[in-house]
Amino acid sequence: MDDKLRQRAYALWERSGKADGSEMDFWLQAEREVGARRRLNRCKNSRLSPIW
């Protein structure tokens, strides 16, 4: 499991007041955020412009 993804999902859960029943929502949000950050870093590292 990706540690950054796990940490981000946990931070989102904590920020929500540790709401029960929304674990999947936090996980999916973390996947979107971490994935976007990785895509942006890849673009910066390759000196290409993002395509979105």
PDB file of N, CA, C and O in Angstrom:
ATOM      1  N   MET A   1       0.845  -1.187   0.000  1.00  0.00           N
ATOM      2  CA  MET A   1       0.000   0.000   0.000  1.00  0.00           C
ATOM      3  C   MET A   1       0.885   1.244   0.000  1.00  0.00           C
ATOM      4  O   MET A   1       1.943   1.267   0.629  1.00  0.00           O
ATOM      5  N   ASP A   2       0.454   2.237  -0.689  1.00  0.00           N
ATOM      6  CA  ASP A   2       1.190   3.492  -0.792  1.00  0.00           C
ATOM      7  C   ASP A   2       1.064   4.271   0.519  1.00  0.00           C
ATOM      8  O   ASP A   2      -0.041   4.594   0.955  1.00  0.00           O
ATOM      9  N   ASP A   3       2.191   4.563   1.132  1.00  0.00           N
ATOM     10  CA  ASP A   3       2.184   5.247   2.426  1.00  0.00           C
ATOM     11  C   ASP A   3       1.625   6.667   2.312  1.00  0.00           C
ATOM     12  O   ASP A   3       0.904   7.116   3.202  1.00  0.00           O
ATOM     13  N   LYS A   4       1.951   7.382   1.222  1.00  0.00           N
ATOM     14  CA  LYS A   4       1.433   8.741   1.061  1.00  0.00           C
ATOM     15  C   LYS A   4      -0.082   8.737   0.927  1.00  0.00           C
ATOM     16  O   LYS A   4      -0.765   9.610   1.461  1.00  0.00           O
ATOM     17  N   LEU A   5      -0.590   7.762   0.222  1.00  0.00           N
ATOM     18  CA  LEU A   5      -2.032   7.637   0.052  1.00  0.00           C
ATOM     19  C   LEU A   5      -2.710   7.355   1.392  1.00  0.00           C
ATOM     20  O   LEU A   5      -3.723   7.972   1.724  1.00  0.00           O
ATOM     21  N   ARG A   6      -2.157   6.437   2.145  1.00  0.00           N
ATOM     22  CA  ARG A   6      -2.706   6.100   3.459  1.00  0.00           C
ATOM     23  C   ARG A   6      -2.673   7.310   4.386  1.00  0.00           C
ATOM     24  O   ARG A   6      -3.648   7.590   5.084  1.00  0.00           O
ATOM     25  N   GLN A   7      -1.553   8.025   4.391  1.00  0.00           N
ATOM     26  CA  GLN A   7      -1.428   9.193   5.260  1.00  0.00           C
ATOM     27  C   GLN A   7      -2.417  10.289   4.882  1.00  0.00           C
ATOM     28  O   GLN A   7      -2.993  10.941   5.753  1.00  0.00           O
ATOM     29  N   ARG A   8      -2.612  10.490   3.572  1.00  0.00           N
ATOM     30  CA  ARG A   8      -3.546  11.530   3.133  1.00  0.00           C
ATOM     31  C   ARG A   8      -4.983  11.165   3.498  1.00  0.00           C
ATOM     32  O   ARG A   8      -5.739  12.013   3.970  1.00  0.00           O
ATOM     33  N   ALA A   9      -5.358   9.912   3.283  1.00  0.00           N
ATOM     34  CA  ALA A   9      -6.708   9.464   3.651  1.00  0.00           C
ATOM     35  C   ALA A   9      -6.929   9.631   5.154  1.00  0.00           C
ATOM     36  O   ALA A   9      -8.002  10.058   5.581  1.00  0.00           O
ATOM     37  N   TYR A  10      -5.930   9.301   5.943  1.00  0.00           N
ATOM     38  CA  TYR A  10      -6.036   9.448   7.393  1.00  0.00           C
ATOM     39  C   TYR A  10      -6.197  10.923   7.773  1.00  0.00           C
ATOM     40  O   TYR A  10      -7.004  11.255   8.641  1.00  0.00           O
ATOM     41  N   ALA A  11      -5.434  11.802   7.127  1.00  0.00           N
ATOM     42  CA  ALA A  11      -5.528  13.234   7.421  1.00  0.00           C
ATOM     43  C   ALA A  11      -6.917  13.770   7.067  1.00  0.00           C
ATOM     44  O   ALA A  11      -7.478  14.579   7.806  1.00  0.00           O
ATOM     45  N   LEU A  12      -7.467  13.325   5.947  1.00  0.00           N
ATOM     46  CA  LEU A  12      -8.819  13.746   5.572  1.00  0.00           C
ATOM     47  C   LEU A  12      -9.836  13.270   6.599  1.00  0.00           C
ATOM     48  O   LEU A  12     -10.749  14.010   6.965  1.00  0.00           O
ATOM     49  N   TRP A  13      -9.681  12.045   7.058  1.00  0.00           N
ATOM     50  CA  TRP A  13     -10.580  11.475   8.069  1.00  0.00           C
ATOM     51  C   TRP A  13     -10.497  12.270   9.365  1.00  0.00           C
ATOM     52  O   TRP A  13     -11.521  12.596   9.966  1.00  0.00           O
ATOM     53  N   GLU A  14      -9.271  12.582   9.797  1.00  0.00           N
ATOM     54  CA  GLU A  14      -9.092  13.370  11.027  1.00  0.00           C
ATOM     55  C   GLU A  14      -9.712  14.749  10.886  1.00  0.00           C
ATOM     56  O   GLU A  14     -10.386  15.233  11.796  1.00  0.00           O
ATOM     57  N   ARG A  15      -9.480  15.382   9.736  1.00  0.00           N
ATOM     58  CA  ARG A  15      -9.994  16.730   9.514  1.00  0.00           C
ATOM     59  C   ARG A  15     -11.526  16.761   9.544  1.00  0.00           C
ATOM     60  O   ARG A  15     -12.125  17.785   9.870  1.00  0.00           O
ATOM     61  N   SER A  16     -12.149  15.634   9.201  1.00  0.00           N
ATOM     62  CA  SER A  16     -13.611  15.570   9.180  1.00  0.00           C
ATOM     63  C   SER A  16     -14.200  15.355  10.569  1.00  0.00           C
ATOM     64  O   SER A  16     -15.419  15.315  10.736  1.00  0.00           O
ATOM     65  N   GLY A  17     -13.329  15.218  11.562  1.00  0.00           N
ATOM     66  CA  GLY A  17     -13.814  14.922  12.906  1.00  0.00           C
ATOM     67  C   GLY A  17     -13.927  13.430  13.145  1.00  0.00           C
ATOM     68  O   GLY A  17     -14.640  12.986  14.046  1.00  0.00           O
ATOM     69  N   LYS A  18     -13.216  12.659  12.329  1.00  0.00           N
ATOM     70  CA  LYS A  18     -13.172  11.191  12.444  1.00  0.00           C
ATOM     71  C   LYS A  18     -14.550  10.570  12.245  1.00  0.00           C
ATOM     72  O   LYS A  18     -14.995   9.717  13.014  1.00  0.00           O
ATOM     73  N   ALA A  19     -15.205  11.032  11.184  1.00  0.00           N
ATOM     74  CA  ALA A  19     -16.556  10.562  10.861  1.00  0.00           C
ATOM     75  C   ALA A  19     -16.558   9.076  10.511  1.00  0.00           C
ATOM     76  O   ALA A  19     -15.727   8.601   9.737  1.00  0.00           O
ATOM     77  N   ASP A  20     -17.502   8.362  11.093  1.00  0.00           N
ATOM     78  CA  ASP A  20     -17.669   6.942  10.774  1.00  0.00           C
ATOM     79  C   ASP A  20     -18.441   6.787   9.474  1.00  0.00           C
ATOM     80  O   ASP A  20     -19.292   7.612   9.142  1.00  0.00           O
ATOM     81  N   GLY A  21     -18.137   5.725   8.745  1.00  0.00           N
ATOM     82  CA  GLY A  21     -18.896   5.380   7.557  1.00  0.00           C
ATOM     83  C   GLY A  21     -18.469   6.068   6.283  1.00  0.00           C
ATOM     84  O   GLY A  21     -19.092   5.852   5.243  1.00  0.00           O
ATOM     85  N   SER A  22     -17.430   6.890   6.316  1.00  0.00           N
ATOM     86  CA  SER A  22     -16.996   7.606   5.111  1.00  0.00           C
ATOM     87  C   SER A  22     -15.588   7.224   4.694  1.00  0.00           C
ATOM     88  O   SER A  22     -14.929   7.965   3.965  1.00  0.00           O
ATOM     89  N   GLU A  23     -15.130   6.081   5.148  1.00  0.00           N
ATOM     90  CA  GLU A  23     -13.751   5.673   4.868  1.00  0.00           C
ATOM     91  C   GLU A  23     -13.456   5.627   3.379  1.00  0.00           C
ATOM     92  O   GLU A  23     -12.403   6.083   2.935  1.00  0.00           O
ATOM     93  N   MET A  24     -14.394   5.072   2.600  1.00  0.00           N
ATOM     94  CA  MET A  24     -14.172   4.964   1.157  1.00  0.00           C
ATOM     95  C   MET A  24     -14.104   6.337   0.507  1.00  0.00           C
ATOM     96  O   MET A  24     -13.319   6.549  -0.417  1.00  0.00           O
ATOM     97  N   ASP A  25     -14.918   7.266   0.980  1.00  0.00           N
ATOM     98  CA  ASP A  25     -14.882   8.628   0.438  1.00  0.00           C
ATOM     99  C   ASP A  25     -13.515   9.265   0.679  1.00  0.00           C
ATOM    100  O   ASP A  25     -12.954   9.894  -0.218  1.00  0.00           O
ATOM    101  N   PHE A  26     -12.983   9.103   1.884  1.00  0.00           N
ATOM    102  CA  PHE A  26     -11.668   9.665   2.196  1.00  0.00           C
ATOM    103  C   PHE A  26     -10.585   8.999   1.361  1.00  0.00           C
ATOM    104  O   PHE A  26      -9.669   9.665   0.880  1.00  0.00           O
ATOM    105  N   TRP A  27     -10.689   7.694   1.189  1.00  0.00           N
ATOM    106  CA  TRP A  27      -9.697   6.950   0.408  1.00  0.00           C
ATOM    107  C   TRP A  27      -9.714   7.419  -1.055  1.00  0.00           C
ATOM    108  O   TRP A  27      -8.659   7.656  -1.645  1.00  0.00           O
ATOM    109  N   LEU A  28     -10.900   7.550  -1.629  1.00  0.00           N
ATOM    110  CA  LEU A  28     -11.010   7.963  -3.023  1.00  0.00           C
ATOM    111  C   LEU A  28     -10.530   9.403  -3.213  1.00  0.00           C
ATOM    112  O   LEU A  28      -9.889   9.718  -4.216  1.00  0.00           O
ATOM    113  N   GLN A  29     -10.835  10.268  -2.260  1.00  0.00           N
ATOM    114  CA  GLN A  29     -10.338  11.645  -2.327  1.00  0.00           C
ATOM    115  C   GLN A  29      -8.820  11.661  -2.247  1.00  0.00           C
ATOM    116  O   GLN A  29      -8.172  12.401  -2.987  1.00  0.00           O
ATOM    117  N   ALA A  30      -8.249  10.869  -1.374  1.00  0.00           N
ATOM    118  CA  ALA A  30      -6.789  10.785  -1.253  1.00  0.00           C
ATOM    119  C   ALA A  30      -6.179  10.270  -2.552  1.00  0.00           C
ATOM    120  O   ALA A  30      -5.137  10.765  -2.980  1.00  0.00           O
ATOM    121  N   GLU A  31      -6.811   9.284  -3.183  1.00  0.00           N
ATOM    122  CA  GLU A  31      -6.304   8.779  -4.466  1.00  0.00           C
ATOM    123  C   GLU A  31      -6.289   9.883  -5.517  1.00  0.00           C
ATOM    124  O   GLU A  31      -5.326  10.012  -6.273  1.00  0.00           O
ATOM    125  N   ARG A  32      -7.348  10.673  -5.565  1.00  0.00           N
ATOM    126  CA  ARG A  32      -7.401  11.771  -6.543  1.00  0.00           C
ATOM    127  C   ARG A  32      -6.292  12.793  -6.276  1.00  0.00           C
ATOM    128  O   ARG A  32      -5.593  13.218  -7.195  1.00  0.00           O
ATOM    129  N   GLU A  33      -6.143  13.176  -5.020  1.00  0.00           N
ATOM    130  CA  GLU A  33      -5.153  14.200  -4.675  1.00  0.00           C
ATOM    131  C   GLU A  33      -3.727  13.711  -4.897  1.00  0.00           C
ATOM    132  O   GLU A  33      -2.910  14.415  -5.490  1.00  0.00           O
ATOM    133  N   VAL A  34      -3.433  12.523  -4.426  1.00  0.00           N
ATOM    134  CA  VAL A  34      -2.080  11.979  -4.563  1.00  0.00           C
ATOM    135  C   VAL A  34      -1.768  11.728  -6.044  1.00  0.00           C
ATOM    136  O   VAL A  34      -0.656  11.999  -6.499  1.00  0.00           O
ATOM    137  N   GLY A  35      -2.743  11.215  -6.789  1.00  0.00           N
ATOM    138  CA  GLY A  35      -2.537  10.984  -8.218  1.00  0.00           C
ATOM    139  C   GLY A  35      -2.281  12.276  -8.970  1.00  0.00           C
ATOM    140  O   GLY A  35      -1.398  12.327  -9.827  1.00  0.00           O
ATOM    141  N   ALA A  36      -3.034  13.317  -8.666  1.00  0.00           N
ATOM    142  CA  ALA A  36      -2.842  14.609  -9.323  1.00  0.00           C
ATOM    143  C   ALA A  36      -1.465  15.172  -9.004  1.00  0.00           C
ATOM    144  O   ALA A  36      -0.792  15.718  -9.878  1.00  0.00           O
ATOM    145  N   ARG A  37      -1.051  15.037  -7.756  1.00  0.00           N
ATOM    146  CA  ARG A  37       0.268  15.529  -7.349  1.00  0.00           C
ATOM    147  C   ARG A  37       1.373  14.786  -8.109  1.00  0.00           C
ATOM    148  O   ARG A  37       2.351  15.397  -8.539  1.00  0.00           O
ATOM    149  N   ARG A  38       1.217  13.486  -8.271  1.00  0.00           N
ATOM    150  CA  ARG A  38       2.221  12.690  -8.994  1.00  0.00           C
ATOM    151  C   ARG A  38       2.275  13.070 -10.473  1.00  0.00           C
ATOM    152  O   ARG A  38       3.354  13.175 -11.057  1.00  0.00           O
ATOM    153  N   ARG A  39       1.092  13.276 -11.077  1.00  0.00           N
ATOM    154  CA  ARG A  39       1.070  13.680 -12.483  1.00  0.00           C
ATOM    155  C   ARG A  39       1.743  15.026 -12.667  1.00  0.00           C
ATOM    156  O   ARG A  39       2.503  15.214 -13.616  1.00  0.00           O
ATOM    157  N   LEU A  40       1.473  15.965 -11.771  1.00  0.00           N
ATOM    158  CA  LEU A  40       2.085  17.278 -11.849  1.00  0.00           C
ATOM    159  C   LEU A  40       3.599  17.174 -11.697  1.00  0.00           C
ATOM    160  O   LEU A  40       4.343  17.827 -12.428  1.00  0.00           O
ATOM    161  N   ASN A  41       4.055  16.359 -10.756  1.00  0.00           N
ATOM    162  CA  ASN A  41       5.500  16.188 -10.562  1.00  0.00           C
ATOM    163  C   ASN A  41       6.153  15.564 -11.783  1.00  0.00           C
ATOM    164  O   ASN A  41       7.265  15.941 -12.154  1.00  0.00           O
ATOM    165  N   ARG A  42       5.462  14.599 -12.420  1.00  0.00           N
ATOM    166  CA  ARG A  42       6.002  13.989 -13.636  1.00  0.00           C
ATOM    167  C   ARG A  42       6.152  15.034 -14.730  1.00  0.00           C
ATOM    168  O   ARG A  42       7.152  15.045 -15.449  1.00  0.00           O
ATOM    169  N   CYS A  43       5.169  15.907 -14.861  1.00  0.00           N
ATOM    170  CA  CYS A  43       5.240  16.964 -15.869  1.00  0.00           C
ATOM    171  C   CYS A  43       6.391  17.916 -15.570  1.00  0.00           C
ATOM    172  O   CYS A  43       7.137  18.300 -16.471  1.00  0.00           O
ATOM    173  N   LYS A  44       6.532  18.292 -14.309  1.00  0.00           N
ATOM    174  CA  LYS A  44       7.629  19.190 -13.932  1.00  0.00           C
ATOM    175  C   LYS A  44       8.979  18.542 -14.196  1.00  0.00           C
ATOM    176  O   LYS A  44       9.901  19.193 -14.688  1.00  0.00           O
ATOM    177  N   ASN A  45       9.096  17.260 -13.870  1.00  0.00           N
ATOM    178  CA  ASN A  45      10.366  16.560 -14.051  1.00  0.00           C
ATOM    179  C   ASN A  45      10.708  16.359 -15.519  1.00  0.00           C
ATOM    180  O   ASN A  45      11.884  16.314 -15.879  1.00  0.00           O
ATOM    181  N   SER A  46       9.697  16.239 -16.370  1.00  0.00           N
ATOM    182  CA  SER A  46       9.954  16.026 -17.790  1.00  0.00           C
ATOM    183  C   SER A  46       9.914  17.342 -18.570  1.00  0.00           C
ATOM    184  O   SER A  46      10.151  17.365 -19.778  1.00  0.00           O
ATOM    185  N   ARG A  47       9.615  18.423 -17.871  1.00  0.00           N
ATOM    186  CA  ARG A  47       9.530  19.768 -18.465  1.00  0.00           C
ATOM    187  C   ARG A  47       8.432  19.861 -19.524  1.00  0.00           C
ATOM    188  O   ARG A  47       8.528  20.651 -20.464  1.00  0.00           O
ATOM    189  N   LEU A  48       7.388  19.044 -19.360  1.00  0.00           N
ATOM    190  CA  LEU A  48       6.239  19.101 -20.245  1.00  0.00           C
ATOM    191  C   LEU A  48       5.112  19.848 -19.559  1.00  0.00           C
ATOM    192  O   LEU A  48       5.069  19.939 -18.333  1.00  0.00           O
ATOM    193  N   SER A  49       4.216  20.372 -20.344  1.00  0.00           N
ATOM    194  CA  SER A  49       3.039  21.036 -19.786  1.00  0.00           C
ATOM    195  C   SER A  49       1.962  19.995 -19.508  1.00  0.00           C
ATOM    196  O   SER A  49       1.823  19.036 -20.267  1.00  0.00           O
ATOM    197  N   PRO A  50       1.205  20.165 -18.443  1.00  0.00           N
ATOM    198  CA  PRO A  50       0.086  19.262 -18.184  1.00  0.00           C
ATOM    199  C   PRO A  50      -0.923  19.325 -19.321  1.00  0.00           C
ATOM    200  O   PRO A  50      -1.066  20.364 -19.965  1.00  0.00           O
ATOM    201  N   ILE A  51      -1.619  18.229 -19.574  1.00  0.00           N
ATOM    202  CA  ILE A  51      -2.573  18.148 -20.673  1.00  0.00           C
ATOM    203  C   ILE A  51      -3.994  18.301 -20.183  1.00  0.00           C
ATOM    204  O   ILE A  51      -4.904  17.911 -20.915  1.00  0.00           O
ATOM    205  N   TRP A  52      -4.254  18.826 -19.031  1.00  0.00           N
ATOM    206  CA  TRP A  52      -5.631  18.984 -18.575  1.00  0.00           C
ATOM    207  C   TRP A  52      -6.001  20.420 -18.429  1.00  0.00           C
ATOM    208  O   TRP A  52      -7.131  20.731 -18.053  1.00  0.00           O
TER     209      TRP A  52
END
